[in-house]
């Protein structure tokens, strides 16, 4: 695990990839390449950057962990959010200070059985490099990725995520909680919590990686524990509101 420290990166690209979702890439300057583990995050000062204790916002690293010279974030743009305003207004080519990598939401070294990812919204950004790492390991169990969104228009990087799932032997299951009535969505309907709980009896020694909306994580973790899942050994979480 790397020691978190001050970093400098240069904004290289910024693209809107879905309504209110931005994909940003940063070229590392200092150091030239960042060593991190999939699932970790970086923090960015957003207010009073020259103060001794600036306010910070954290974003999961969406780029693959074997490509640390270019960092990627997939964020939900909050119209009145200080971090969103900063990231969307920063000129291409400008430098930005960050700290990290932070966090312990990383893959176990090995898994005794099945692996289940459960993510909502932009929580999928943390799962993307985890799928890449998982694709380089050999585990005996099955792999599932449950991704929950409200509308089909909220989907982003769908083809890329599908490729990562295919390469890692992971079955992608997308659920929409509010699909448009006039749209023939052929994926899952509803929230991912009941879908994962329904799958639970068919899983063998599962490890759960839950990321995204904090309310979803709290509810699903409680329900899993009530059904006999070991909180400490089988559940990993990274909660944020998206």
Secondary structure, 3 states (H helix, E strand, C coil): CCCCEEEEEEEEEEEEEECCEEEEEEEEEECCCCCCCCCCEEEEEEECCCCCCCEEEEEECCCCCCCCCEEEEEEECCCCCHHHHHHHHCCCCCEEEEEEEECCCCCCCCCCCCEEEEEEHHHHHHHHHHHHHHCCCCCCCCEEEEEEECCHHHCCCHHHHHHHHHHCCEEEEEEECCCCCCCCCCCEECCHHHHHHHHHCCCCCCEEEEEECHHHHHHHHHHHHHCCCCHHHHEEEEECCC
